[in-house]
Amino acid sequence: MTCTWLWSRNYWKKAKPLIAHREQIRQFFDRLAPSYSRRYRPSDNPWLAYWFGARLEQALKFLPAGKACVLDVGCGIGTAYERLQDMKFQGEYYGCDISLEMLAQSNIPAERQINASPEDEAFPALQADLILALGVTSYWPTPELKTLLQAMANHLAPNGRLVLSCTDPSGLDYRLRCRLQPLLRAVGVRRKAVAHPIYAYSRDDLAAILPDSLYITDQQFLPATFPLLAPFFPSLNLRFSRLISLPPLSFFRTDFLLVLEIS
Ligand SMILES: C[S@@+](CC[C@H](N)C(=O)[O-])C[C@H]1O[C@@H](n2cnc3c(N)ncnc32)[C@H](O)[C@@H]1O
């Protein structure tokens, strides 16, 4: 099974047992929280603002009509909540996140915030019609992701859908970043090019670790990125993206949404 990451192997050699992994992720997002909203501002980073917006819009197409219950796993600063408010969403929304600082930056009402991960014992017994997990899988190695998938399946209503985003390990941008990562670090651009370890999973990788109760109903690719351009020339990348997302240039595509339902 393919599961690669962008940081040096030494990082993980030094890493403590897996219990520490969650703590590292939490601390990482706690630190990032005060500036996270800038990613959604076109004036700060036109590429990220466009890409995050496109990912969210694409995922929300799977919102059921009428009064639904939405569970946003790894809700961060509550961007999906804000978008649902704009859409005059009448249903119930719950946002969960392991980072209290990310939740604190959100406008999600306190009673709809859950500072936990779905597999935690204290997690409320929710049955959601739509579970979103956008930008979450890439932080989890296979065993933890397997547990998380099972936990999300347990919180899905019988006709519910789980929409999650993944980074495909065969994507050109991803592969080049992995290859060039030692060089980028050597010339001191690690922060821009590689912010955190990224675990990549193809559709088949995910299919291999799904609980029996879940099956894949759809896969949709997200706007493509021109290799290595996004961190340095976001506006230029945005221009290229519209062109290289066209089907004949599918090798530029890296990230995708996977839609899952209860079998
Ligand atoms: C890259 S951010 C994405 C935030 C939001 N979904 C978005 O699209 O803007 C990932 C978020 O997921 C949270 N997270 C990661 N793993 C999680 C887990 N197992 N349970 C709950 N939150 C998690 C992180 O703390 C972080 O806030």
The ligand as an SDF file (V2000), in Angstrom:
LIG
                    3D

 27 29  0  0  0  0  0  0  0  0999 V2000
   -6.1060   21.1500    6.9000 C   0  0  0  0  0  0  0  0  0  0  0  0
   -7.2380   21.5050    8.1960 S   0  0  0  0  0  0  0  0  0  0  0  0
   -8.7380   21.5180    7.2640 C   0  0  0  0  0  0  0  0  0  0  0  0
   -9.8270   22.3050    7.9470 C   0  0  0  0  0  0  0  0  0  0  0  0
  -11.1510   22.3440    7.2080 C   0  0  0  0  0  0  0  0  0  0  0  0
  -11.7040   21.0170    7.0160 N   0  0  0  0  0  0  0  0  0  0  0  0
  -11.0050   23.0490    5.9020 C   0  0  0  0  0  0  0  0  0  0  0  0
  -11.2850   22.4340    4.8630 O   0  0  0  0  0  0  0  0  0  0  0  0
  -10.6290   24.2260    5.9080 O   0  0  0  0  0  0  0  0  0  0  0  0
   -7.3280   19.9490    9.0430 C   0  0  0  0  0  0  0  0  0  0  0  0
   -8.0490   20.0350   10.3770 C   0  0  0  0  0  0  0  0  0  0  0  0
   -8.3730   18.7200   10.7770 O   0  0  0  0  0  0  0  0  0  0  0  0
   -8.1450   18.5930   12.1650 C   0  0  0  0  0  0  0  0  0  0  0  0
   -7.9880   17.1670   12.4250 N   0  0  0  0  0  0  0  0  0  0  0  0
   -7.0310   16.3420   11.9490 C   0  0  0  0  0  0  0  0  0  0  0  0
   -7.2890   15.0850   12.3060 N   0  0  0  0  0  0  0  0  0  0  0  0
   -8.4430   15.0930   13.0180 C   0  0  0  0  0  0  0  0  0  0  0  0
   -9.2250   14.1010   13.6550 C   0  0  0  0  0  0  0  0  0  0  0  0
   -8.8710   12.8020   13.6420 N   0  0  0  0  0  0  0  0  0  0  0  0
  -10.3460   14.4710   14.3060 N   0  0  0  0  0  0  0  0  0  0  0  0
  -10.7240   15.7660   14.3400 C   0  0  0  0  0  0  0  0  0  0  0  0
  -10.0180   16.7600   13.7550 N   0  0  0  0  0  0  0  0  0  0  0  0
   -8.8980   16.4250   13.0950 C   0  0  0  0  0  0  0  0  0  0  0  0
   -6.9400   19.4640   12.4130 C   0  0  0  0  0  0  0  0  0  0  0  0
   -6.8230   19.8590   13.7630 O   0  0  0  0  0  0  0  0  0  0  0  0
   -7.2200   20.6350   11.4850 C   0  0  0  0  0  0  0  0  0  0  0  0
   -7.9570   21.6530   12.1130 O   0  0  0  0  0  0  0  0  0  0  0  0
  1  2  1  0
  2  3  1  0
  2 10  1  0
  3  4  1  0
  4  5  1  0
  5  6  1  0
  5  7  1  0
  7  8  2  0
  7  9  1  0
 10 11  1  0
 11 12  1  0
 11 26  1  0
 12 13  1  0
 13 14  1  0
 13 24  1  0
 14 15  1  0
 14 23  1  0
 15 16  2  0
 16 17  1  0
 17 18  1  0
 17 23  2  0
 18 19  1  0
 18 20  2  0
 20 21  1  0
 21 22  2  0
 22 23  1  0
 24 25  1  0
 24 26  1  0
 26 27  1  0
M  CHG  2   2   1   9  -1
M  END
$$$$
